[in-house]
Amino acid sequence: MPLTRMGPRFLAGLMMAALAGPVVGQPSSPPGQPGSAAASSKLEKARQKAQSLQKKIGNLQSQALENNPDLRKRQEQLKQRVQKKMAENGFSADKQQRFKSLRGSLGQQGTAGKASREDMQDLRKLMKARRKAQQQAMQDPGIQKARQGFRDDLMAAMKEEDPKAPQLVSKLRKQVQEFRRLKRQQAGPPRGASQPSQP
């Protein structure tokens, strides 16, 4: 589940990001690399499995929040708290609005090729600044404590909806790890890494 937007399910997304991490993007294979088609197929299957699990868990989150008004209230309070801390860390409400506007308009255009270079550069800068401010906000002890409490209570509410919820989250975590392993494997050694000499 691509996780970490500041929308209605933002905190639920933060929970998922903390548990497993996002699975995003389409895998691509370096041209001409032996076995790259098979590797891409395995990577795509791993991504699809992870996204399927994310969808199931996302539905459970929605049900749990819908059936627990107090949790929804805490979610909104925590979201506002994170946004305030992000603003203190340099990502102001104006920047947040600009980010949402650019992301929405570029998404509606369908392809990045139709977007202006300036808008794309602006969006990339805002994404970087937003990610940095969000990471800094998550390091705040008060937010960490509130987030942990919310996460624990949300998981308990999800378990009431489906007793297998913890197992689903565990499966997702393992599937994300497998996806990342395959992605690193497909990418090959980092640039600059020494290659074994051929006899």
C-alpha positions as CSV (number, residue, x, y, z in Angstrom):
1,M,0.0,0.0,0.0
2,P,1.6,3.1,-0.9
3,L,1.6,4.6,2.5
4,T,2.2,8.2,3.9
5,R,-0.3,10.8,2.5
6,M,-1.7,13.4,4.8
7,G,-5.3,12.4,4.0
8,P,-8.1,10.9,6.1
9,R,-6.2,7.6,6.5
10,F,-2.8,9.3,7.1
11,L,-2.2,7.9,10.5
12,A,-3.3,4.4,9.5
13,G,-0.8,4.7,6.7
14,L,1.9,5.7,9.1
15,M,1.1,2.6,11.1
16,M,1.5,0.4,8.0
17,A,4.7,2.2,7.0
18,A,6.1,1.5,10.5
19,L,5.1,-2.1,10.3
20,A,6.2,-3.0,6.8
21,G,7.1,0.0,4.7
22,P,5.6,1.0,1.4
23,V,5.6,-1.1,-1.8
24,V,5.6,1.4,-4.6
25,G,6.4,1.7,-8.3
26,Q,6.7,-0.7,-11.2
27,P,9.9,-2.8,-11.4
28,S,12.1,-2.3,-14.4
29,S,14.9,-4.5,-15.7
30,P,18.2,-3.3,-17.1
31,P,18.1,-4.0,-20.9
32,G,20.2,-6.8,-22.2
33,Q,20.7,-8.4,-18.8
34,P,20.5,-12.2,-18.8
35,G,17.5,-13.5,-16.9
36,S,16.0,-10.0,-16.4
37,A,12.6,-11.1,-17.7
38,A,12.3,-13.9,-15.2
39,A,13.6,-11.6,-12.4
40,S,11.0,-8.9,-13.4
41,S,8.3,-11.5,-13.3
42,K,9.2,-12.6,-9.8
43,L,9.5,-9.0,-8.6
44,E,6.1,-8.2,-10.1
45,K,4.5,-11.2,-8.4
46,A,6.0,-10.2,-5.1
47,R,4.8,-6.6,-5.5
48,Q,1.3,-7.8,-6.3
49,K,1.1,-10.1,-3.3
50,A,2.2,-7.3,-1.0
51,Q,-0.3,-4.9,-2.5
52,S,-3.1,-7.4,-2.1
53,L,-2.2,-7.8,1.6
54,Q,-2.0,-4.1,2.0
55,K,-5.5,-3.7,0.5
56,K,-6.9,-6.3,3.0
57,I,-5.2,-4.6,5.9
58,G,-6.4,-1.2,4.7
59,N,-10.0,-2.4,4.6
60,L,-9.6,-3.7,8.2
61,Q,-8.2,-0.3,9.2
62,S,-11.2,1.5,7.7
63,Q,-13.7,-0.8,9.4
64,A,-11.9,-0.5,12.7
65,L,-11.9,3.3,12.5
66,E,-15.5,3.5,11.3
67,N,-16.6,1.4,14.3
68,N,-14.5,3.3,16.9
69,P,-15.3,7.1,16.9
70,D,-12.7,7.7,19.7
71,L,-10.0,6.2,17.5
72,R,-11.1,8.5,14.6
73,K,-10.8,11.5,16.9
74,R,-7.4,10.5,18.1
75,Q,-6.3,9.9,14.5
76,E,-7.3,13.4,13.5
77,Q,-5.6,14.9,16.6
78,L,-2.4,13.0,15.9
79,K,-2.5,14.1,12.2
80,Q,-2.8,17.7,13.2
81,R,0.0,17.3,15.7
82,V,2.3,15.9,13.0
83,Q,1.3,18.6,10.6
84,K,2.1,21.3,13.2
85,K,5.5,19.7,13.9
86,M,6.2,19.4,10.2
87,A,5.4,23.1,9.8
88,E,7.9,23.9,12.7
89,N,10.4,21.8,10.7
90,G,10.0,24.0,7.6
91,F,7.2,22.4,5.7
92,S,4.5,25.1,6.1
93,A,0.8,24.8,5.4
94,D,1.4,26.8,2.2
95,K,4.0,24.3,1.0
96,Q,1.6,21.4,1.9
97,Q,-1.1,23.0,-0.2
98,R,1.3,23.6,-3.1
99,F,2.4,20.0,-2.9
100,K,-1.2,18.7,-2.9
101,S,-2.0,21.0,-5.8
102,L,1.0,19.9,-7.9
103,R,0.5,16.2,-7.2
104,G,-3.2,16.4,-8.1
105,S,-2.7,18.4,-11.3
106,L,0.3,16.3,-12.6
107,G,-1.6,13.1,-11.8
108,Q,-4.6,14.3,-13.8
109,Q,-2.4,14.9,-16.8
110,G,-1.7,11.2,-17.0
111,T,2.0,11.4,-18.0
112,A,4.9,13.3,-16.7
113,G,5.8,14.2,-20.3
114,K,3.0,16.7,-20.4
115,A,4.0,18.5,-17.2
116,S,6.3,21.5,-17.3
117,R,9.9,20.9,-16.2
118,E,9.5,23.6,-13.6
119,D,6.5,21.9,-12.0
120,M,8.2,18.6,-11.9
121,Q,11.3,20.1,-10.3
122,D,9.1,22.0,-7.8
123,L,7.2,18.8,-6.9
124,R,10.5,16.9,-6.4
125,K,11.8,19.6,-4.1
126,L,8.6,19.6,-2.1
127,M,8.5,15.8,-1.8
128,K,12.1,15.9,-0.5
129,A,11.3,18.7,2.0
130,R,8.1,17.0,3.1
131,R,9.8,13.7,3.6
132,K,12.5,15.3,5.7
133,A,10.0,17.3,7.8
134,Q,7.9,14.2,8.3
135,Q,10.9,12.1,9.4
136,Q,11.9,14.9,11.9
137,A,8.4,15.0,13.2
138,M,8.4,11.3,13.8
139,Q,11.5,11.7,16.0
140,D,9.6,13.9,18.5
141,P,9.2,11.9,21.7
142,G,5.7,13.1,22.3
143,I,4.6,12.1,18.8
144,Q,6.3,8.8,19.1
145,K,4.5,8.0,22.3
146,A,1.1,9.1,20.9
147,R,1.7,7.2,17.7
148,Q,2.6,4.0,19.5
149,G,-0.5,4.2,21.6
150,F,-2.7,4.9,18.6
151,R,-1.0,2.0,16.7
152,D,-1.6,-0.5,19.5
153,D,-5.2,0.5,19.9
154,L,-5.8,0.5,16.2
155,M,-4.4,-3.0,15.9
156,A,-6.6,-4.2,18.8
157,A,-9.6,-2.7,17.0
158,M,-8.6,-4.4,13.8
159,K,-8.3,-7.7,15.7
160,E,-11.9,-7.3,16.8
161,E,-12.8,-7.0,13.2
162,D,-10.7,-10.0,12.1
163,P,-8.8,-12.2,14.6
164,K,-6.2,-12.9,11.9
165,A,-5.3,-9.2,11.5
166,P,-1.9,-9.6,13.3
167,Q,-1.0,-12.6,11.0
168,L,-1.9,-10.5,8.0
169,V,0.4,-7.7,9.1
170,S,3.2,-10.3,9.7
171,K,2.7,-11.7,6.2
172,L,2.8,-8.2,4.8
173,R,6.1,-7.4,6.6
174,K,7.7,-10.6,5.2
175,Q,6.4,-10.0,1.7
176,V,7.8,-6.5,1.7
177,Q,11.1,-7.8,2.8
178,E,11.0,-10.4,0.0
179,F,10.1,-7.6,-2.5
180,R,13.0,-5.5,-1.4
181,R,15.4,-8.5,-1.6
182,L,14.3,-9.3,-5.1
183,K,14.6,-5.6,-6.1
184,R,18.2,-5.4,-4.8
185,Q,19.0,-8.6,-6.5
186,Q,17.7,-7.4,-9.8
187,A,19.5,-4.0,-9.5
188,G,22.8,-5.8,-9.1
189,P,25.9,-4.5,-7.3
190,P,26.1,-0.7,-6.5
191,R,27.9,1.5,-8.9
192,G,31.6,1.6,-8.2
193,A,31.6,-1.8,-6.5
194,S,34.6,-4.0,-7.5
195,Q,33.8,-6.8,-9.9
196,P,35.4,-10.2,-9.6
197,S,38.2,-10.7,-12.2
198,Q,37.7,-13.1,-15.0
199,P,40.4,-15.8,-15.4
